Amino acid sequence: MKKESPLSQLNILKQCKKYGLPLWQCPQFLFLIMGLVTIFTAVTTYTIGTRLFGDPETVALIVLGLSAVLFMLSFVINHSLEKLAEASRMKSEFVRIVSHQLRAPLTNLKWGIEMIISRGLEHVEEKQLLNFIKMLRENSNRMEELINDLLIVSRMEKDGLPEKKEKVDFGEIVKNFISEFEAFAISSNIKLKFDYSKDIPSITADPGQVKLVVENFIDNAIRYTKKGGVVKIRLKKTKKNIHFEVEDEGVGIPKEDQKYIFDKFFRASNAMKYQTQGSGLGLFIAKSVADKMKGEIGFKSKESKGSTFWVKIPIK
């Protein structure tokens, strides 16, 4: 995950736009104003102090002490404002994502039920009824998936994910998920290729958490790969780690979006145009799990060419 550079942090307009705040409410702008106030206060204090005390060294110490106090105070206030601004942004993003992701399945559920009620079961053909039921199941699954992701994130932030450590066969978990996603891939005209080493050792970990990472990687790769594409899944052993990666031939991630890709609720701009379904929580959860397991997670991507997401989990 890429961090913002110090130069981008100095771009006040960009930071204000990120939080969705007007200039006079933006933490970075307020910090600049407080810095100017500190400088003005220091100059004024020095001017008055030299007239009252006459000793430049004493005045300089007073000015330095006052400036340090004001600087620390402005830093603390700015840090608190940044947290509030980020919380406000996340709240707005949460409402936008949830309302958008729930509206479509709820509308489909309502439409399907109303069609059945208005026509009556005796006037609905068996094939048509089966299609209605399939649609209801798919949309209820979408809502369940979103709610499960939200619950996982809530637990992670409040108490952390519960952990049951046991011997885990990483290769077996990957094979099981490939079998589960095979029908989804075939229906999307996408081919799954699995390349793995036979010397993959078992690791001591929580199998539920390992499954979260594997599932999110494979699910994302299939969702964002264009029809007729290939998803390559690789699993190998390195000197100290198990290396798992998933390469797709999808839409890729724009360069300007890459530094935010593991942020909560974030979805790349081109991903939202191509695939409307998604909460922006999967990769955030995967990174949180990898960090908890003292592993590493990362990716490489090029817009319109595809992405490769990888995770390294320590063997010991």
C-alpha positions as CSV (number, residue, x, y, z in Angstrom):
1,M,0.0,0.0,0.0
2,K,1.4,3.4,-1.0
3,K,1.4,6.2,1.5
4,E,0.8,9.8,0.6
5,S,3.9,11.8,0.0
6,P,4.8,14.8,2.2
7,L,4.3,17.1,-0.8
8,S,0.7,15.8,-1.3
9,Q,0.0,16.5,2.4
10,L,1.0,20.1,1.8
11,N,-1.5,20.4,-1.0
12,I,-4.2,22.0,1.1
13,L,-6.9,22.2,-1.7
14,K,-6.4,18.5,-2.4
15,Q,-6.7,17.5,1.2
16,C,-9.8,19.6,1.7
17,K,-11.4,17.9,-1.4
18,K,-10.5,14.5,0.0
19,Y,-12.5,15.3,3.2
20,G,-15.3,17.0,1.3
21,L,-15.0,20.1,3.5
22,P,-15.0,23.8,2.6
23,L,-11.6,25.6,3.0
24,W,-12.4,27.3,6.3
25,Q,-13.3,23.9,7.9
26,C,-10.4,22.0,6.5
27,P,-7.8,20.8,9.2
28,Q,-4.8,21.6,6.9
29,F,-6.0,25.1,6.2
30,L,-6.7,25.7,9.9
31,F,-3.2,24.4,10.8
32,L,-1.7,26.9,8.3
33,I,-3.7,29.7,9.9
34,M,-2.7,28.7,13.4
35,G,0.9,28.6,12.2
36,L,0.6,32.2,10.9
37,V,-0.9,33.2,14.3
38,T,2.0,31.6,16.1
39,I,4.5,33.5,14.0
40,F,2.6,36.8,14.5
41,T,2.4,36.1,18.3
42,A,6.2,35.3,18.4
43,V,7.1,38.5,16.6
44,T,4.7,40.7,18.6
45,T,6.0,39.1,21.9
46,Y,9.6,39.7,20.9
47,T,8.9,43.4,20.0
48,I,7.1,44.1,23.3
49,G,9.5,42.0,25.3
50,T,12.6,43.9,24.1
51,R,11.0,47.2,25.2
52,L,10.0,45.9,28.7
53,F,13.0,43.8,29.6
54,G,15.8,45.0,27.4
55,D,17.6,41.7,27.6
56,P,17.4,40.0,24.1
57,E,18.4,36.5,25.5
58,T,15.5,36.5,28.1
59,V,13.1,37.7,25.5
60,A,14.2,35.1,23.0
61,L,13.7,32.3,25.6
62,I,10.2,33.6,26.3
63,V,9.4,33.8,22.6
64,L,10.7,30.2,22.0
65,G,8.8,28.8,24.9
66,L,5.5,30.5,23.9
67,S,6.0,29.5,20.2
68,A,6.6,25.8,21.3
69,V,3.4,25.8,23.4
70,L,1.4,27.3,20.6
71,F,2.8,24.9,18.1
72,M,2.1,21.9,20.2
73,L,-1.4,23.2,20.9
74,S,-2.1,23.7,17.2
75,F,-0.7,20.3,16.4
76,V,-3.0,18.6,18.9
77,I,-6.1,20.5,17.7
78,N,-5.3,19.9,14.1
79,H,-4.8,16.1,14.7
80,S,-8.2,16.0,16.5
81,L,-9.8,17.9,13.6
82,E,-8.3,15.5,11.1
83,K,-9.7,12.5,13.0
84,L,-13.2,14.2,13.0
85,A,-12.9,15.1,9.3
86,E,-11.9,11.5,8.5
87,A,-14.8,10.1,10.6
88,S,-17.2,12.4,8.8
89,R,-15.8,11.3,5.4
90,M,-16.1,7.6,6.3
91,K,-19.6,8.1,7.6
92,S,-20.7,9.7,4.3
93,E,-18.9,7.0,2.3
94,F,-20.6,4.3,4.4
95,V,-24.1,5.8,3.8
96,R,-23.3,6.1,0.1
97,I,-22.0,2.5,-0.3
98,V,-24.7,0.8,1.8
99,S,-27.6,2.7,0.3
100,H,-26.3,2.0,-3.2
101,Q,-25.6,-1.6,-2.6
102,L,-28.9,-2.3,-0.8
103,R,-31.1,-0.3,-3.2
104,A,-30.6,-2.6,-6.2
105,P,-31.3,-6.0,-4.5
106,L,-34.2,-4.6,-2.5
107,T,-35.7,-3.2,-5.7
108,N,-35.3,-6.5,-7.4
109,L,-36.8,-8.4,-4.5
110,K,-39.8,-6.0,-4.4
111,W,-40.3,-6.3,-8.1
112,G,-40.1,-10.1,-8.1
113,I,-42.6,-10.4,-5.2
114,E,-45.0,-7.9,-6.7
115,M,-44.9,-9.8,-10.0
116,I,-45.8,-13.1,-8.3
117,I,-48.6,-11.5,-6.2
118,S,-50.1,-9.5,-9.1
119,R,-50.3,-12.5,-11.4
120,G,-51.0,-15.2,-8.9
121,L,-49.1,-18.5,-8.6
122,E,-51.6,-20.3,-10.8
123,H,-50.8,-17.9,-13.7
124,V,-47.0,-18.1,-13.4
125,E,-45.3,-20.7,-15.5
126,E,-43.0,-23.1,-13.7
127,K,-39.9,-21.9,-15.5
128,Q,-40.8,-18.2,-14.8
129,L,-41.4,-19.0,-11.1
130,L,-38.0,-20.7,-11.0
131,N,-36.3,-17.6,-12.4
132,F,-38.1,-15.4,-9.9
133,I,-36.9,-17.6,-7.0
134,K,-33.3,-17.6,-8.4
135,M,-33.4,-13.8,-8.6
136,L,-34.7,-13.6,-5.0
137,R,-31.9,-15.9,-3.8
138,E,-29.1,-14.0,-5.7
139,N,-30.3,-10.6,-4.3
140,S,-30.7,-11.9,-0.7
141,N,-27.2,-13.4,-1.0
142,R,-25.9,-9.9,-2.1
143,M,-27.4,-8.3,1.0
144,E,-26.1,-11.0,3.2
145,E,-22.6,-10.6,1.8
146,L,-22.7,-6.8,2.5
147,I,-24.0,-7.3,6.0
148,N,-21.4,-10.0,6.8
149,D,-18.6,-7.7,5.6
150,L,-19.9,-4.8,7.8
151,L,-20.1,-7.1,10.8
152,I,-16.5,-8.4,10.3
153,V,-15.2,-4.8,10.0
154,S,-17.2,-3.8,13.1
155,R,-15.7,-6.7,15.1
156,M,-12.2,-5.9,13.9
157,E,-12.4,-2.3,15.0
158,K,-14.1,-3.0,18.3
159,D,-12.5,-6.1,19.8
160,G,-10.5,-7.6,16.9
161,L,-11.4,-10.8,15.1
162,P,-11.8,-13.9,17.3
163,E,-8.9,-16.2,16.7
164,K,-8.8,-20.0,16.8
165,K,-5.3,-21.2,15.9
166,E,-4.9,-24.6,14.4
167,K,-3.0,-26.5,11.7
168,V,-4.1,-25.1,8.4
169,D,-3.6,-26.6,4.9
170,F,-3.3,-23.5,2.8
171,G,-3.4,-25.5,-0.5
172,E,-6.6,-27.3,0.5
173,I,-8.3,-24.0,1.3
174,V,-7.4,-22.6,-2.1
175,K,-8.5,-25.7,-3.9
176,N,-11.9,-25.6,-2.1
177,F,-12.5,-22.0,-3.1
178,I,-11.5,-22.7,-6.7
179,S,-14.2,-25.4,-6.7
180,E,-16.7,-23.1,-5.2
181,F,-16.0,-20.3,-7.7
182,E,-15.8,-22.6,-10.7
183,A,-19.5,-22.2,-11.6
184,F,-19.3,-18.4,-11.2
185,A,-16.2,-18.3,-13.5
186,I,-17.8,-20.6,-16.1
187,S,-21.0,-18.5,-16.2
188,S,-18.8,-15.4,-16.7
189,N,-16.8,-17.2,-19.5
190,I,-13.6,-16.9,-17.4
191,K,-11.0,-19.6,-17.1
192,L,-9.3,-20.4,-13.7
193,K,-5.7,-21.7,-13.7
194,F,-4.1,-23.0,-10.5
195,D,-0.3,-23.3,-10.3
196,Y,1.0,-24.6,-7.0
197,S,4.0,-26.3,-5.4
198,K,3.5,-29.7,-3.8
199,D,5.8,-28.8,-0.8
200,I,3.4,-26.3,0.8
201,P,3.7,-26.9,4.6
202,S,0.8,-26.6,7.0
203,I,0.8,-23.4,9.1
204,T,-0.6,-22.5,12.5
205,A,-3.3,-19.9,11.9
206,D,-7.0,-19.2,12.1
207,P,-8.6,-21.0,9.1
208,G,-11.5,-18.6,9.0
209,Q,-9.1,-15.6,8.6
210,V,-7.1,-17.4,5.9
211,K,-10.3,-18.1,4.1
212,L,-11.2,-14.4,4.2
213,V,-8.0,-13.5,2.3
214,V,-8.3,-16.3,-0.3
215,E,-12.0,-15.7,-0.9
216,N,-11.6,-11.9,-1.4
217,F,-8.7,-12.3,-3.8
218,I,-10.4,-14.9,-6.1
219,D,-13.8,-13.2,-5.9
220,N,-12.4,-9.8,-6.9
221,A,-10.3,-11.3,-9.8
222,I,-13.3,-13.1,-11.3
223,R,-15.7,-10.1,-10.9
224,Y,-13.4,-7.6,-12.6
225,T,-12.0,-9.8,-15.4
226,K,-13.6,-9.3,-18.7
227,K,-15.4,-12.2,-20.4
228,G,-13.1,-14.6,-22.1
229,G,-10.2,-13.7,-19.7
230,V,-8.1,-15.9,-17.5
231,V,-7.5,-15.7,-13.7
232,K,-4.2,-17.2,-12.6
233,I,-3.9,-18.4,-9.1
234,R,-0.5,-19.3,-7.7
235,L,0.7,-20.8,-4.4
236,K,4.3,-21.5,-3.6
237,K,6.7,-21.8,-0.7
238,T,9.6,-19.4,-0.2
239,K,12.3,-19.6,2.4
240,K,10.2,-18.2,5.3
241,N,6.7,-17.7,3.8
242,I,3.8,-19.1,1.9
243,H,3.3,-16.9,-1.1
244,F,-0.3,-16.7,-2.5
245,E,-1.2,-14.5,-5.4
246,V,-4.0,-14.0,-7.9
247,E,-3.5,-12.5,-11.3
248,D,-6.4,-11.3,-13.4
249,E,-6.9,-9.8,-16.9
250,G,-9.3,-7.2,-15.6
251,V,-9.9,-3.5,-15.7
252,G,-6.8,-2.7,-13.5
253,I,-6.5,0.1,-11.0
254,P,-5.8,3.7,-12.1
255,K,-2.4,5.0,-10.8
256,E,-4.0,7.8,-8.8
257,D,-6.3,5.3,-7.0
258,Q,-3.6,2.8,-6.1
259,K,-2.6,4.4,-2.8
260,Y,-6.1,4.1,-1.5
261,I,-6.9,0.5,-2.6
262,F,-6.7,-1.0,0.9
263,D,-8.7,1.8,2.5
264,K,-12.1,1.0,4.0
265,F,-15.0,1.6,1.6
266,F,-12.7,2.6,-1.2
267,R,-13.4,1.5,-4.8
268,A,-11.5,2.5,-7.8
269,S,-13.3,4.9,-10.2
270,N,-13.1,2.5,-13.2
271,A,-14.2,-0.5,-11.0
272,M,-17.5,1.2,-10.2
273,K,-18.2,1.8,-13.9
274,Y,-17.4,-1.8,-14.8
275,Q,-18.9,-3.6,-11.8
276,T,-21.5,-1.9,-9.6
277,Q,-21.6,-4.6,-7.0
278,G,-19.1,-4.3,-4.2
279,S,-18.7,-2.7,-0.8
280,G,-15.1,-1.6,-0.8
281,L,-14.4,-3.7,2.3
282,G,-12.9,-6.9,0.9
283,L,-9.3,-5.7,0.5
284,F,-9.5,-3.7,3.7
285,I,-10.4,-7.0,5.5
286,A,-7.7,-8.9,3.7
287,K,-5.0,-6.4,4.7
288,S,-6.2,-6.4,8.3
289,V,-6.0,-10.2,8.5
290,A,-2.5,-10.2,6.8
291,D,-1.3,-7.6,9.3
292,K,-2.7,-9.6,12.2
293,M,-0.9,-12.7,11.0
294,K,2.3,-10.7,10.7
295,G,2.3,-11.2,7.0
296,E,2.7,-8.9,4.0
297,I,0.2,-7.9,1.4
298,G,0.5,-5.9,-1.8
299,F,-0.3,-5.7,-5.5
300,K,0.8,-4.5,-8.9
301,S,-1.6,-3.2,-11.4
302,K,-2.0,-1.3,-14.7
303,E,-5.2,0.2,-15.9
304,S,-7.0,-1.8,-18.6
305,K,-4.3,-4.5,-18.3
306,G,-5.1,-6.3,-15.0
307,S,-3.9,-6.7,-11.5
308,T,-2.0,-9.1,-9.4
309,F,-2.7,-9.2,-5.6
310,W,-0.3,-11.2,-3.4
311,V,0.0,-12.1,0.3
312,K,2.9,-13.6,2.2
313,I,2.1,-15.6,5.4
314,P,5.0,-16.6,7.7
315,I,5.4,-20.4,7.9
316,K,6.3,-20.1,11.6
